[in-house]
Structure formats: C-alpha cells, structure tokens
Amino acid sequence: MERRTIGAGALEVGAIGLGCMPMSWAYTASERDGESSLRTVHAALDSGVTLLDTADMYGPFTNELLLGRVLRRRRADVFVSTKCGLLVGEQHIVANGRPGYVKRACDASLRRLQTDVIDLYQLHRADPEVPVEETWGAMAELVAAGKVRSLGLCAVGAQERRRGSDAPAYAGTIRQLERIQQVFPVGCVEAELSVWSPEALVSLLPWCEARGIGLLAAMPLGSGFLTGTLTPGGGFERDDVRARHPRFTAEMMAANQPIVAGLRRVAARHGDATPAQVALAWLLAQGRHVVPVPGAKKERWAVENAAAARLELTARDLAEIAALPPAQGSWD
C-alpha cells in the first residue's frame, strides 16, 4: 500500500487506516465479537494498513485492550493512534484536560495497549475548564519522556457550526491549533471528512497542508451510508448511535440516495470497485497528507477498504463527485 507522511517528524503510515471504534463502541452491541474483531485487525494489517485508530473511551477501555492483543504480536507492523481527554460516565461524557490526568491516562493506555510507546497521542476534546496550552504542554512532556512519538488534536469545528454557530466550519479548531502549535508541534488533526461531510476541505485541510500536518479523515464512509449497504427504513438497534441521528431517518436516507447512486456510477467505470472504495479514493485525492480511517468490524470490509488505495479516480470521476447534491438532514 502507498505510504503517506504526517507531521513534522515525517512519520509514515499506510494511505488508509483502520478505525477501531465500531468494534467496541457506538454501533450495535449485539454485533461485537472480540475474536472476529481480532481477525479483522489482522486482515487489515495483512492488506497493508498500518494505522490503527482507537481511544481510551471506546468501551470504555475495551478497544485498547483488544488492540493490545494485536500489538503484543505485531508491534512492528502497527502505527497506533489513541486518544485521551474524555471520561465516560453513566449519564454524560465529560472532558478532562488536567495535566495530571493526561499523564495518568497515557500510562493506562500504554498498559492496555501492551506497548512502550504510542505513535500518535491525540487530545479527544479540549476541556473548557483548562487552558488548552496546559493540556498540550502535559502531552508534550509525554513526548519528551519517550512515551509518545507525536501529538494530534481531534477537531470539532463542523459540529459546532451545525449546532447554530455563525462561525465558519472549523474556525474555532484552527484558533486552538494555532495556540497549541506555539507550545509543541501538531503532528496530525483528526476530523470528519467524507463525500457527504466535506466542510473540512474549506479551511481546515488547507491549514494542515500548509504546515505538513496530517489529516485523519474520520467517518470517511458517512458512518456506513456511503457504502450503499444500508437500506432506508431498515432501522438500527437502540444502542446504535445512528438510531438517534437525523441523517439516518428513513426519510433522510431516502433523500440522500442520489449521493450513493453517484458513487455507484463512478464505481461502475472501474470494474468491480464499490461505492465505499470510490468514497475513500476521493479522500485520497484531496491531498497528500489525508489518511482516511474507515471503521470496520468484519474482515471483508477491512480488506475492501484497504484495496481502495489502489483505485485511481480520473478527472471525470472527481468532477462527477464534486457535482453530487449536498447531503440532506442535519448531523446532530
């Protein structure tokens, strides 16, 4: 698989990563299977994937424990990214950016992952009660201590705009990035980016590209919608996060079918390509530091996603995708 570089340290990763969250968090619990998830991770690695993206809150903690079983055997094959800064309670998820907590969280993640060093340590959310420079400074100390190789930030700008802010998408995130960049170099930013959620292309991606900072494209397949395998009105189990999202009502899924139809038309010109592979190849075409991290629970999907790195879209393909209608329905 093609390799891409992220951050000032020019760290190399496979062009497509693996988002491990669905194996332990947010999606249908009845479909979670530890042994099946292990096979999926190994299949992804065997297909050229190197970046495994997780977080301490997924489970919580169980996703890191799962990946620890992989790293114990295949550490040299893996670029591991995990996150801190969110605590899962019975009723709410709250941010914690206190320096002491960040350092304890890192040590706990190292134990669960069964590794001596984390390749990319990300701040999941900034704590409004703690200056982000203080949190970032504590994370920088982890790099100095040899526990972490590079630092990243999860961006939330598009979501803030959708909740009613008049600011452009990711304006607040860019201000945060400019502040913490003065403390210690930002290696990577993780943000939602896909054919039906392209807001990061406007300002966030150009900001990253100008500085050689990687952009991990989260939810690159629109939480499964862009695969074309979800049926409008099919419904989701109550514990599946999509059951509560406006874009996944039967009405909105039907309204957004033209997007999937457009991806299918492009895929048809590339033999046995799938809409999901076209959606991932489109992301790779957006910039040399963009690395999609599609989630997958099954081997089949992990292998299919990895194969998208070999799909080269033409100028005609990209123009057709650019002309697709914008997604209908708010995200939250």
C-alpha positions as CSV (number, residue, x, y, z in Angstrom):
1,M,0.0,0.0,0.0
2,E,1.1,3.6,-0.7
3,R,2.6,5.3,2.3
4,R,1.8,8.8,3.4
5,T,3.6,11.1,5.9
6,I,2.1,13.0,8.7
7,G,3.6,15.7,10.9
8,A,6.9,17.5,11.2
9,G,8.6,14.2,12.0
10,A,7.5,12.8,8.6
11,L,6.0,9.7,10.2
12,E,4.9,7.1,7.6
13,V,1.6,5.3,7.6
14,G,-0.4,3.3,5.1
15,A,-2.6,5.6,2.9
16,I,-5.7,4.1,4.5
17,G,-6.0,3.3,8.2
18,L,-8.5,1.3,10.3
19,G,-10.9,3.0,12.7
20,C,-11.4,0.5,15.5
21,M,-14.2,2.3,17.4
22,P,-17.1,0.2,15.9
23,M,-15.6,-3.0,17.4
24,S,-16.3,-1.7,20.9
25,W,-18.4,1.5,20.9
26,A,-21.3,3.5,19.4
27,Y,-22.6,0.8,17.0
28,T,-24.8,-2.3,17.6
29,A,-23.5,-4.1,20.7
30,S,-25.0,-7.4,19.6
31,E,-22.6,-7.5,16.6
32,R,-19.5,-7.1,18.8
33,D,-17.2,-10.1,18.8
34,G,-13.7,-9.9,20.2
35,E,-12.3,-12.8,18.2
36,S,-14.0,-11.6,15.0
37,S,-12.5,-8.1,15.6
38,L,-9.1,-9.5,16.1
39,R,-9.3,-11.3,12.7
40,T,-10.5,-8.0,11.2
41,V,-7.5,-6.1,12.5
42,H,-5.0,-8.8,11.3
43,A,-6.7,-8.8,7.9
44,A,-6.3,-5.1,7.7
45,L,-2.6,-5.3,8.6
46,D,-2.1,-8.1,6.1
47,S,-3.6,-5.8,3.4
48,G,-1.1,-3.0,4.0
49,V,-2.9,-1.0,6.7
50,T,-0.6,0.3,9.4
51,L,-2.5,3.0,11.3
52,L,-4.9,1.6,13.9
53,D,-7.0,4.4,15.4
54,T,-8.6,3.9,18.9
55,A,-9.3,5.9,22.1
56,D,-9.4,5.1,25.8
57,M,-13.1,6.0,25.9
58,Y,-14.1,3.3,23.4
59,G,-15.7,0.7,25.5
60,P,-14.5,2.4,27.7
61,F,-11.1,0.8,27.7
62,T,-12.0,-2.4,25.9
63,N,-10.9,-1.2,22.5
64,E,-7.4,-0.5,23.7
65,L,-7.3,-3.9,25.4
66,L,-8.4,-5.6,22.2
67,L,-5.6,-3.8,20.2
68,G,-3.1,-4.7,22.9
69,R,-3.6,-8.3,21.9
70,V,-2.6,-7.4,18.4
71,L,0.4,-5.2,19.4
72,R,1.8,-7.9,21.6
73,R,2.4,-10.0,18.5
74,R,2.8,-7.4,15.7
75,R,4.0,-4.2,17.2
76,A,6.5,-3.6,14.3
77,D,3.5,-3.6,11.8
78,V,1.4,-1.0,13.6
79,F,1.3,2.7,13.9
80,V,-1.0,3.1,16.9
81,S,-3.1,6.2,17.5
82,T,-5.1,6.6,20.7
83,K,-6.8,9.5,22.5
84,C,-7.3,11.0,25.9
85,G,-9.4,13.8,27.3
86,L,-13.0,12.3,27.6
87,L,-14.4,10.5,30.5
88,V,-17.5,8.2,30.1
89,G,-20.0,8.4,33.0
90,E,-23.4,6.8,33.5
91,Q,-25.2,9.8,32.0
92,H,-22.7,12.0,30.3
93,I,-19.3,12.2,28.6
94,V,-17.2,15.0,30.1
95,A,-13.9,16.5,29.1
96,N,-10.8,16.3,31.3
97,G,-7.7,18.2,30.2
98,R,-5.9,18.5,33.6
99,P,-2.2,17.8,33.1
100,G,-2.1,15.2,35.9
101,Y,-5.0,13.3,34.4
102,V,-3.5,13.3,30.9
103,K,-0.3,11.8,32.2
104,R,-2.1,9.1,34.1
105,A,-4.3,8.4,31.1
106,C,-1.3,7.9,28.9
107,D,0.3,5.4,31.3
108,A,-3.0,3.5,31.5
109,S,-3.3,3.4,27.7
110,L,0.3,2.1,27.4
111,R,-0.6,-0.8,29.7
112,R,-3.7,-1.7,27.9
113,L,-2.1,-1.5,24.5
114,Q,0.9,-3.6,25.8
115,T,3.4,-1.2,24.2
116,D,6.2,1.1,25.4
117,V,5.3,4.0,23.1
118,I,2.2,5.4,21.5
119,D,2.9,6.6,17.9
120,L,0.2,9.3,17.9
121,Y,-1.5,10.6,21.1
122,Q,-4.5,12.8,20.4
123,L,-6.5,15.1,22.6
124,H,-10.0,13.9,22.0
125,R,-11.7,17.1,23.2
126,A,-10.3,20.3,24.8
127,D,-11.5,20.9,28.4
128,P,-13.3,24.2,28.7
129,E,-12.1,24.5,32.3
130,V,-8.4,24.1,31.4
131,P,-6.4,26.3,29.1
132,V,-5.7,24.1,26.1
133,E,-2.0,25.1,26.3
134,E,-1.7,23.5,29.7
135,T,-3.2,20.2,28.4
136,W,-0.9,20.3,25.4
137,G,2.1,21.1,27.5
138,A,1.5,18.0,29.5
139,M,1.2,15.9,26.3
140,A,4.4,17.4,25.1
141,E,6.1,16.2,28.3
142,L,5.0,12.7,27.3
143,V,6.9,13.0,24.1
144,A,10.0,14.2,26.0
145,A,9.6,11.2,28.3
146,G,9.7,8.8,25.3
147,K,6.1,7.6,25.9
148,V,4.6,9.2,22.8
149,R,6.1,9.9,19.4
150,S,3.7,12.6,18.1
151,L,0.7,14.6,19.1
152,G,-2.7,15.2,17.5
153,L,-6.0,17.0,18.0
154,C,-9.5,15.8,17.2
155,A,-11.4,18.7,15.6
156,V,-15.0,19.6,16.4
157,G,-15.5,22.7,14.3
158,A,-18.0,21.4,11.9
159,Q,-20.2,20.0,14.7
160,E,-20.1,23.4,16.4
161,R,-21.3,25.1,13.3
162,R,-24.2,22.6,12.9
163,R,-25.4,23.4,16.3
164,G,-26.0,27.0,15.3
165,S,-22.8,29.0,15.5
166,D,-22.3,31.6,12.8
167,A,-18.6,30.9,12.6
168,P,-17.2,29.1,9.5
169,A,-16.7,25.4,10.0
170,Y,-13.5,24.7,12.0
171,A,-12.8,28.3,12.7
172,G,-12.6,27.5,16.4
173,T,-10.5,24.5,15.9
174,I,-8.0,26.4,13.8
175,R,-7.7,29.0,16.6
176,Q,-7.0,26.2,19.0
177,L,-4.4,24.7,16.7
178,E,-2.6,28.0,16.3
179,R,-2.4,28.3,20.1
180,I,-1.1,24.8,20.8
181,Q,1.3,24.9,17.8
182,Q,3.2,27.6,19.8
183,V,3.7,25.0,22.6
184,F,4.6,21.9,20.7
185,P,4.2,20.9,17.0
186,V,0.9,19.4,15.9
187,G,1.5,16.2,14.0
188,C,-2.0,15.4,13.0
189,V,-5.6,16.5,13.1
190,E,-8.5,14.1,13.1
191,A,-11.7,15.5,11.6
192,E,-14.9,14.2,10.0
193,L,-14.4,14.3,6.2
194,S,-16.3,12.5,3.5
195,V,-18.3,13.0,0.3
196,W,-21.3,13.9,2.3
197,S,-19.5,15.9,5.0
198,P,-16.9,17.9,3.1
199,E,-16.6,21.0,5.4
200,A,-13.0,20.4,6.4
201,L,-11.9,21.0,2.8
202,V,-12.7,24.7,3.0
203,S,-10.2,25.9,5.7
204,L,-9.0,23.0,7.9
205,L,-7.3,20.9,5.3
206,P,-5.6,23.9,3.7
207,W,-4.3,25.0,7.1
208,C,-2.9,21.5,7.7
209,E,-1.4,21.1,4.2
210,A,0.4,24.5,4.5
211,R,2.2,23.1,7.6
212,G,2.8,19.5,6.6
213,I,0.3,18.3,9.2
214,G,-1.6,15.1,8.6
215,L,-5.4,15.0,8.4
216,L,-7.0,11.8,9.5
217,A,-10.4,11.6,7.8
218,A,-12.8,10.3,10.4
219,M,-16.2,8.8,9.4
220,P,-15.0,8.7,5.7
221,L,-17.8,6.4,4.7
222,G,-20.5,8.5,6.4
223,S,-21.0,6.0,9.3
224,G,-21.8,3.4,6.7
225,F,-24.2,5.3,4.5
226,L,-21.7,5.8,1.6
227,T,-21.1,2.0,1.3
228,G,-24.6,1.7,-0.2
229,T,-25.3,-1.3,2.0
230,L,-27.8,0.4,4.3
231,T,-31.5,0.3,3.4
232,P,-33.7,3.3,4.1
233,G,-36.2,2.3,6.7
234,G,-34.2,-0.7,7.7
235,G,-33.7,0.7,11.2
236,F,-31.0,0.4,13.8
237,E,-30.9,-1.2,17.2
238,R,-31.4,1.2,20.1
239,D,-27.8,1.2,21.2
240,D,-26.6,2.1,17.7
241,V,-25.7,5.8,17.6
242,R,-27.2,6.1,14.1
243,A,-30.7,5.4,15.6
244,R,-30.6,9.0,17.0
245,H,-29.1,10.9,14.1
246,P,-31.3,12.9,11.8
247,R,-29.5,11.8,8.6
248,F,-30.3,8.2,9.4
249,T,-34.1,8.5,9.5
250,A,-35.8,6.6,6.7
251,E,-36.8,9.9,5.1
252,M,-33.3,11.4,5.1
253,M,-31.7,8.2,4.0
254,A,-34.0,8.1,1.0
255,A,-33.4,11.7,0.2
256,N,-29.6,11.1,0.2
257,Q,-29.7,8.1,-2.1
258,P,-28.6,10.3,-5.1
259,I,-25.2,10.6,-3.4
260,V,-24.8,6.8,-3.3
261,A,-26.1,6.5,-6.8
262,G,-23.4,8.9,-8.0
263,L,-20.7,6.8,-6.3
264,R,-22.1,3.7,-7.9
265,R,-21.9,5.3,-11.3
266,V,-18.2,6.1,-10.8
267,A,-17.5,2.7,-9.4
268,A,-19.1,1.0,-12.5
269,R,-16.4,2.6,-14.6
270,H,-13.7,0.8,-12.5
271,G,-14.7,-2.8,-12.9
272,D,-15.5,-4.4,-9.6
273,A,-15.0,-1.2,-7.5
274,T,-17.6,-0.4,-4.8
275,P,-19.1,2.9,-3.7
276,A,-17.1,2.7,-0.5
277,Q,-13.9,2.4,-2.4
278,V,-14.8,5.3,-4.6
279,A,-15.6,7.4,-1.5
280,L,-12.2,6.5,0.0
281,A,-10.3,7.1,-3.2
282,W,-11.9,10.5,-3.4
283,L,-10.5,11.4,0.0
284,L,-7.0,10.3,-1.0
285,A,-7.3,12.6,-4.0
286,Q,-7.9,15.6,-1.7
287,G,-4.3,15.9,-0.5
288,R,-1.1,14.0,0.0
289,H,-1.4,14.2,3.8
290,V,-5.0,12.9,4.0
291,V,-5.4,9.5,5.5
292,P,-8.9,8.0,5.8
293,V,-9.6,5.9,8.8
294,P,-12.8,3.9,7.9
295,G,-14.2,1.8,10.7
296,A,-14.8,-1.9,10.1
297,K,-15.9,-4.8,12.2
298,K,-15.6,-7.6,9.7
299,E,-12.6,-8.8,7.7
300,R,-14.4,-8.4,4.4
301,W,-14.9,-4.7,4.8
302,A,-11.4,-4.1,6.2
303,V,-9.9,-5.8,3.1
304,E,-12.2,-4.0,0.7
305,N,-11.4,-0.6,2.3
306,A,-7.6,-1.2,2.1
307,A,-7.9,-2.1,-1.6
308,A,-9.3,1.4,-2.2
309,A,-5.7,2.7,-2.0
310,R,-5.1,1.2,-5.5
311,L,-8.1,2.9,-7.1
312,E,-7.1,6.0,-9.1
313,L,-10.0,8.3,-9.9
314,T,-10.0,10.2,-13.2
315,A,-10.7,13.9,-13.6
316,R,-14.1,13.0,-14.9
317,D,-14.8,10.9,-11.8
318,L,-13.7,13.7,-9.4
319,A,-15.9,16.2,-11.3
320,E,-18.9,14.0,-11.1
321,I,-18.4,13.5,-7.3
322,A,-18.0,17.3,-6.9
323,A,-21.3,17.8,-8.7
324,L,-23.3,15.4,-6.4
325,P,-26.0,17.1,-4.4
326,P,-25.2,18.1,-0.8
327,A,-26.4,15.8,1.9
328,Q,-29.9,16.4,3.3
329,G,-30.5,16.5,7.1
330,S,-28.5,17.8,10.0
331,W,-25.8,15.6,11.5
332,D,-26.9,16.1,15.1
